[in-house]
């Protein structure tokens, strides 16, 4: 079941990182030169926090 949590969370985080990046670019009024790097940093930072939360709270759900 934990794999399902990670998969669904990964998909949601991917879409959320894309939306945040588009909002940042719209606010700046230009496409970022290192767009892929900014996307990667957004996705990685959100994934580390969220996956750590899943790892911490998922065992409590099953017990």
Protein Blocks (a to p, Z undefined) as FASTA:
>chain_A
ZZmmmmmmmmmmmmmmmmmmmmmmmmnopacfklmlmmmmmmmmmmmmmmmmmmmmmmmm
mZZ
